[in-house]
Amino acid sequence: MTEHRYCLRHLCSNVNTRWNNETLKNLVWRAASATQERKFNATFELIENVNRDAHQYLKDVPKEKWALSFDKGYRYGAMTTNVSECFNGVLKGARSLPITAMVKYTWFKLNSYFDGRRNKSIAQSNSGQKWTKYALDIFMRNKAKAERHRVTRLSAQQQSYQVDAPHNPESAGHGDHTHGVNLLQRSCTCQKWKLYKIPCSHVIAVCIRYRHDVEQYIDPCYSVDALFRSYAPVFPALKDRLSWPDPEET
């Protein structure tokens, strides 16, 4: 079964077009991006206080379609369709071309993207890089946060832990919270591990404290090998015009 999700940028744009309220628009973005249900509920209540009609409008939209905390990890934290929008921008110049030229332009542009990314993934693999830059950047940021966490083991058999993050004066609104980590269930109450498929700072802190291999908990989709396999297909050469089938016979 295929899961469908809504682009948050388009949802916020629809809300802003309908009610023309920047504060409301920002609250919708904040609610949708929340990784924990309690944070979503708190912001959703603020939306009701600002505009009840907008609140009802959003209530009628299934939460799993637009709110990250109800997503169950299907969207890997991707809240917008920026990737497809960017490629639409690349193809913008081809829209006025004749149909044959437009198809050729799109074909060779796609081939160029596949060829470039395929070669890049091979170079990364040859250099010994295991994970994509995107995943590594998130992982390293989480690892830096993990250095300030305190870990208490609750059960060695169940691999259950409590992680306390002290208040961080350098980061407003962050820190001074407690979360539960269970490595067997691959869960953390902060939800970020489940939603992004990359170990959160709490999981990393546990792995560092008890010498677990934390990289085993990074989703394989973020590996350089997976990146290569995504772009492995090679485009065939286009047929010569004389080899095209007669449209009247197809």
C-alpha positions as a Markdown table, in Angstrom:
| # | Residue | x | y | z |
|---|---|---|---|---|
| 1 | Met | 0.0 | 0.0 | 0.0 |
| 2 | Thr | 1.3 | 3.5 | -0.9 |
| 3 | Glu | 1.2 | 6.2 | 1.7 |
| 4 | His | 0.3 | 9.7 | 0.7 |
| 5 | Arg | 1.3 | 12.9 | 2.5 |
| 6 | Tyr | 0.6 | 16.6 | 1.9 |
| 7 | Cys | 3.3 | 19.3 | 1.2 |
| 8 | Leu | 3.4 | 21.5 | 4.3 |
| 9 | Arg | 4.4 | 24.6 | 2.2 |
| 10 | His | 1.3 | 24.2 | 0.0 |
| 11 | Leu | -0.9 | 23.6 | 3.1 |
| 12 | Cys | 0.4 | 26.8 | 4.8 |
| 13 | Ser | 0.0 | 28.7 | 1.5 |
| 14 | Asn | -3.7 | 27.6 | 1.3 |
| 15 | Val | -4.3 | 28.7 | 4.9 |
| 16 | Asn | -2.6 | 32.1 | 4.3 |
| 17 | Thr | -4.6 | 32.6 | 1.1 |
| 18 | Arg | -7.8 | 31.9 | 2.8 |
| 19 | Trp | -7.3 | 33.8 | 6.0 |
| 20 | Asn | -4.3 | 36.2 | 5.2 |
| 21 | Asn | -2.8 | 35.9 | 8.7 |
| 22 | Glu | 1.0 | 35.5 | 9.0 |
| 23 | Thr | 0.8 | 34.5 | 12.7 |
| 24 | Leu | -1.7 | 31.7 | 11.8 |
| 25 | Lys | 0.5 | 30.5 | 8.9 |
| 26 | Asn | 3.5 | 30.3 | 11.2 |
| 27 | Leu | 1.5 | 28.3 | 13.8 |
| 28 | Val | 0.4 | 25.8 | 11.2 |
| 29 | Trp | 4.0 | 25.3 | 10.2 |
| 30 | Arg | 5.0 | 24.9 | 13.8 |
| 31 | Ala | 2.2 | 22.4 | 14.6 |
| 32 | Ala | 2.9 | 20.3 | 11.5 |
| 33 | Ser | 6.7 | 20.2 | 12.2 |
| 34 | Ala | 6.3 | 19.2 | 15.9 |
| 35 | Thr | 7.9 | 15.7 | 16.5 |
| 36 | Gln | 5.9 | 15.0 | 19.7 |
| 37 | Glu | 2.1 | 14.8 | 20.0 |
| 38 | Arg | 2.0 | 17.0 | 23.1 |
| 39 | Lys | 3.8 | 19.8 | 21.3 |
| 40 | Phe | 1.4 | 19.4 | 18.4 |
| 41 | Asn | -1.6 | 19.6 | 20.7 |
| 42 | Ala | -0.3 | 22.7 | 22.4 |
| 43 | Thr | 0.3 | 24.6 | 19.1 |
| 44 | Phe | -3.0 | 23.3 | 17.7 |
| 45 | Glu | -4.8 | 24.9 | 20.7 |
| 46 | Leu | -3.1 | 28.2 | 19.9 |
| 47 | Ile | -4.4 | 27.9 | 16.3 |
| 48 | Glu | -7.9 | 27.6 | 17.7 |
| 49 | Asn | -7.4 | 30.7 | 19.8 |
| 50 | Val | -6.2 | 32.7 | 16.7 |
| 51 | Asn | -8.8 | 31.5 | 14.2 |
| 52 | Arg | -11.5 | 28.9 | 14.9 |
| 53 | Asp | -12.5 | 28.5 | 11.3 |
| 54 | Ala | -8.9 | 27.7 | 10.4 |
| 55 | His | -8.7 | 25.3 | 13.3 |
| 56 | Gln | -11.8 | 23.5 | 12.0 |
| 57 | Tyr | -10.4 | 23.4 | 8.5 |
| 58 | Leu | -7.3 | 21.7 | 9.8 |
| 59 | Lys | -9.3 | 19.3 | 11.9 |
| 60 | Asp | -11.0 | 18.1 | 8.8 |
| 61 | Val | -7.7 | 17.1 | 7.3 |
| 62 | Pro | -6.4 | 13.7 | 8.5 |
| 63 | Lys | -3.5 | 14.5 | 10.8 |
| 64 | Glu | -1.2 | 11.8 | 9.4 |
| 65 | Lys | -1.3 | 13.6 | 6.1 |
| 66 | Trp | 0.2 | 16.9 | 7.3 |
| 67 | Ala | 1.4 | 16.6 | 10.9 |
| 68 | Leu | 4.9 | 15.0 | 11.4 |
| 69 | Ser | 4.1 | 13.7 | 14.9 |
| 70 | Phe | 1.3 | 11.5 | 13.5 |
| 71 | Asp | 3.2 | 10.4 | 10.4 |
| 72 | Lys | 4.5 | 7.1 | 11.8 |
| 73 | Gly | 7.8 | 7.6 | 10.0 |
| 74 | Tyr | 6.6 | 7.3 | 6.4 |
| 75 | Arg | 7.9 | 10.7 | 5.2 |
| 76 | Tyr | 11.4 | 10.4 | 6.8 |
| 77 | Gly | 11.0 | 14.0 | 8.0 |
| 78 | Ala | 10.5 | 15.4 | 4.5 |
| 79 | Met | 7.7 | 18.0 | 4.9 |
| 80 | Thr | 7.7 | 19.7 | 1.5 |
| 81 | Thr | 7.9 | 18.7 | -2.2 |
| 82 | Asn | 11.0 | 20.9 | -2.7 |
| 83 | Val | 12.8 | 18.2 | -4.7 |
| 84 | Ser | 10.1 | 18.0 | -7.3 |
| 85 | Glu | 9.6 | 21.7 | -7.3 |
| 86 | Cys | 13.4 | 22.2 | -8.0 |
| 87 | Phe | 13.2 | 19.9 | -11.0 |
| 88 | Asn | 10.2 | 21.6 | -12.3 |
| 89 | Gly | 12.3 | 24.8 | -12.2 |
| 90 | Val | 15.0 | 23.0 | -14.2 |
| 91 | Leu | 12.5 | 22.0 | -16.9 |
| 92 | Lys | 10.8 | 25.4 | -17.0 |
| 93 | Gly | 12.8 | 26.5 | -20.0 |
| 94 | Ala | 11.5 | 23.5 | -22.0 |
| 95 | Arg | 7.8 | 24.2 | -21.7 |
| 96 | Ser | 7.7 | 26.4 | -24.8 |
| 97 | Leu | 9.6 | 23.8 | -27.0 |
| 98 | Pro | 7.9 | 21.6 | -29.6 |
| 99 | Ile | 6.8 | 18.3 | -28.1 |
| 100 | Thr | 9.7 | 16.2 | -29.6 |
| 101 | Ala | 12.3 | 18.7 | -28.4 |
| 102 | Met | 10.7 | 18.9 | -24.9 |
| 103 | Val | 10.8 | 15.1 | -24.5 |
| 104 | Lys | 14.5 | 15.0 | -25.6 |
| 105 | Tyr | 15.4 | 17.8 | -23.3 |
| 106 | Thr | 13.7 | 16.1 | -20.3 |
| 107 | Trp | 15.3 | 12.8 | -21.2 |
| 108 | Phe | 18.9 | 14.1 | -21.4 |
| 109 | Lys | 18.4 | 16.3 | -18.4 |
| 110 | Leu | 17.4 | 13.2 | -16.3 |
| 111 | Asn | 20.2 | 11.2 | -17.7 |
| 112 | Ser | 22.6 | 13.9 | -16.7 |
| 113 | Tyr | 21.3 | 13.9 | -13.2 |
| 114 | Phe | 21.5 | 10.1 | -12.9 |
| 115 | Asp | 25.0 | 10.0 | -14.4 |
| 116 | Gly | 26.3 | 12.7 | -12.1 |
| 117 | Arg | 24.8 | 11.3 | -9.0 |
| 118 | Arg | 25.9 | 7.7 | -9.9 |
| 119 | Asn | 29.5 | 8.9 | -10.3 |
| 120 | Lys | 29.4 | 10.9 | -7.1 |
| 121 | Ser | 28.1 | 7.9 | -5.1 |
| 122 | Ile | 30.9 | 5.7 | -6.6 |
| 123 | Ala | 33.5 | 8.3 | -5.6 |
| 124 | Gln | 32.1 | 8.5 | -2.1 |
| 125 | Ser | 32.2 | 4.7 | -1.8 |
| 126 | Asn | 35.7 | 4.5 | -3.1 |
| 127 | Ser | 36.8 | 7.0 | -0.5 |
| 128 | Gly | 35.4 | 4.8 | 2.3 |
| 129 | Gln | 32.3 | 6.9 | 3.0 |
| 130 | Lys | 29.5 | 4.8 | 4.2 |
| 131 | Trp | 26.7 | 7.3 | 4.8 |
| 132 | Thr | 25.4 | 10.2 | 2.7 |
| 133 | Lys | 26.3 | 13.7 | 3.7 |
| 134 | Tyr | 22.7 | 14.5 | 4.5 |
| 135 | Ala | 22.6 | 11.7 | 7.1 |
| 136 | Leu | 26.1 | 12.4 | 8.5 |
| 137 | Asp | 25.3 | 16.1 | 9.0 |
| 138 | Ile | 22.2 | 15.2 | 11.1 |
| 139 | Phe | 24.0 | 12.5 | 12.9 |
| 140 | Met | 26.9 | 14.7 | 13.9 |
| 141 | Arg | 24.6 | 17.5 | 15.1 |
| 142 | Asn | 22.8 | 14.9 | 17.3 |
| 143 | Lys | 26.2 | 13.5 | 18.5 |
| 144 | Ala | 27.2 | 17.0 | 19.7 |
| 145 | Lys | 24.0 | 17.3 | 21.7 |
| 146 | Ala | 24.5 | 13.8 | 23.2 |
| 147 | Glu | 27.7 | 14.9 | 24.9 |
| 148 | Arg | 25.5 | 16.9 | 27.4 |
| 149 | His | 23.1 | 14.0 | 28.2 |
| 150 | Arg | 23.1 | 11.8 | 31.3 |
| 151 | Val | 22.2 | 8.1 | 30.8 |
| 152 | Thr | 20.7 | 5.7 | 33.3 |
| 153 | Arg | 20.2 | 2.1 | 32.5 |
| 154 | Leu | 16.9 | 0.7 | 33.5 |
| 155 | Ser | 17.3 | -2.9 | 32.1 |
| 156 | Ala | 20.3 | -4.5 | 30.5 |
| 157 | Gln | 18.1 | -7.3 | 29.2 |
| 158 | Gln | 15.5 | -5.1 | 27.7 |
| 159 | Gln | 18.1 | -2.5 | 26.6 |
| 160 | Ser | 15.9 | 0.2 | 28.3 |
| 161 | Tyr | 17.4 | 3.5 | 29.4 |
| 162 | Gln | 16.5 | 6.9 | 30.7 |
| 163 | Val | 18.2 | 9.9 | 29.2 |
| 164 | Asp | 18.3 | 13.3 | 30.9 |
| 165 | Ala | 19.2 | 16.4 | 29.0 |
| 166 | Pro | 20.2 | 19.3 | 31.2 |
| 167 | His | 19.2 | 22.8 | 30.4 |
| 168 | Asn | 21.4 | 24.3 | 27.7 |
| 169 | Pro | 21.8 | 28.1 | 28.2 |
| 170 | Glu | 23.2 | 28.5 | 24.7 |
| 171 | Ser | 20.0 | 27.1 | 23.0 |
| 172 | Ala | 16.8 | 28.8 | 24.0 |
| 173 | Gly | 14.0 | 26.3 | 24.7 |
| 174 | His | 16.1 | 23.2 | 24.5 |
| 175 | Gly | 17.3 | 20.9 | 27.2 |
| 176 | Asp | 16.0 | 20.2 | 30.7 |
| 177 | His | 13.9 | 17.2 | 29.6 |
| 178 | Thr | 13.8 | 13.4 | 30.1 |
| 179 | His | 13.3 | 10.7 | 27.5 |
| 180 | Gly | 13.1 | 7.0 | 27.4 |
| 181 | Val | 15.1 | 4.9 | 25.0 |
| 182 | Asn | 14.6 | 1.2 | 24.1 |
| 183 | Leu | 17.1 | -0.2 | 21.7 |
| 184 | Leu | 15.3 | -3.5 | 21.3 |
| 185 | Gln | 12.1 | -1.7 | 20.2 |
| 186 | Arg | 14.1 | 1.0 | 18.3 |
| 187 | Ser | 12.2 | 3.7 | 20.1 |
| 188 | Cys | 12.8 | 7.0 | 21.9 |
| 189 | Thr | 10.0 | 9.1 | 23.4 |
| 190 | Cys | 11.3 | 12.2 | 21.6 |
| 191 | Gln | 10.0 | 10.4 | 18.4 |
| 192 | Lys | 12.9 | 11.8 | 16.2 |
| 193 | Trp | 14.5 | 8.4 | 15.7 |
| 194 | Lys | 11.3 | 6.9 | 14.4 |
| 195 | Leu | 10.4 | 9.9 | 12.2 |
| 196 | Tyr | 13.8 | 10.6 | 10.6 |
| 197 | Lys | 15.3 | 7.0 | 10.8 |
| 198 | Ile | 18.5 | 8.5 | 12.1 |
| 199 | Pro | 19.5 | 8.0 | 15.8 |
| 200 | Cys | 18.6 | 11.0 | 17.9 |
| 201 | Ser | 20.9 | 12.5 | 20.5 |
| 202 | His | 19.3 | 10.4 | 23.3 |
| 203 | Val | 20.0 | 7.1 | 21.4 |
| 204 | Ile | 23.6 | 8.2 | 20.6 |
| 205 | Ala | 24.2 | 9.0 | 24.2 |
| 206 | Val | 23.1 | 5.5 | 25.2 |
| 207 | Cys | 25.3 | 3.9 | 22.6 |
| 208 | Ile | 28.3 | 5.9 | 23.6 |
| 209 | Arg | 27.8 | 5.2 | 27.3 |
| 210 | Tyr | 27.3 | 1.4 | 26.9 |
| 211 | Arg | 29.5 | 1.0 | 23.8 |
| 212 | His | 26.9 | -0.1 | 21.3 |
| 213 | Asp | 27.5 | 0.3 | 17.6 |
| 214 | Val | 25.3 | 3.3 | 16.9 |
| 215 | Glu | 25.6 | 3.1 | 13.2 |
| 216 | Gln | 23.5 | -0.1 | 13.1 |
| 217 | Tyr | 20.6 | 2.1 | 14.0 |
| 218 | Ile | 20.9 | 4.4 | 10.9 |
| 219 | Asp | 18.4 | 3.4 | 8.3 |
| 220 | Pro | 20.1 | 1.7 | 5.3 |
| 221 | Cys | 18.3 | 4.1 | 2.9 |
| 222 | Tyr | 20.9 | 6.7 | 4.0 |
| 223 | Ser | 23.9 | 4.6 | 2.9 |
| 224 | Val | 26.1 | 5.5 | -0.1 |
| 225 | Asp | 25.3 | 2.0 | -1.4 |
| 226 | Ala | 21.6 | 2.8 | -1.4 |
| 227 | Leu | 22.3 | 6.1 | -3.1 |
| 228 | Phe | 24.2 | 4.3 | -5.9 |
| 229 | Arg | 21.5 | 1.7 | -6.4 |
| 230 | Ser | 18.9 | 4.6 | -6.7 |
| 231 | Tyr | 20.9 | 6.0 | -9.7 |
| 232 | Ala | 22.3 | 2.7 | -11.1 |
| 233 | Pro | 20.0 | 2.4 | -14.1 |
| 234 | Val | 21.6 | 3.5 | -17.3 |
| 235 | Phe | 19.6 | 5.3 | -19.9 |
| 236 | Pro | 19.7 | 3.7 | -23.4 |
| 237 | Ala | 20.5 | 5.8 | -26.4 |
| 238 | Leu | 17.4 | 7.2 | -28.1 |
| 239 | Lys | 16.3 | 5.5 | -31.3 |
| 240 | Asp | 16.9 | 7.2 | -34.6 |
| 241 | Arg | 13.9 | 9.0 | -36.1 |
| 242 | Leu | 13.8 | 6.4 | -38.9 |
| 243 | Ser | 13.2 | 3.7 | -36.3 |
| 244 | Trp | 10.3 | 5.4 | -34.7 |
| 245 | Pro | 7.0 | 3.4 | -35.0 |
| 246 | Asp | 4.4 | 4.8 | -37.3 |
| 247 | Pro | 1.8 | 6.6 | -35.1 |
| 248 | Glu | -1.0 | 5.4 | -37.3 |
| 249 | Glu | 0.0 | 1.8 | -36.6 |
| 250 | Thr | 0.2 | 2.2 | -32.8 |
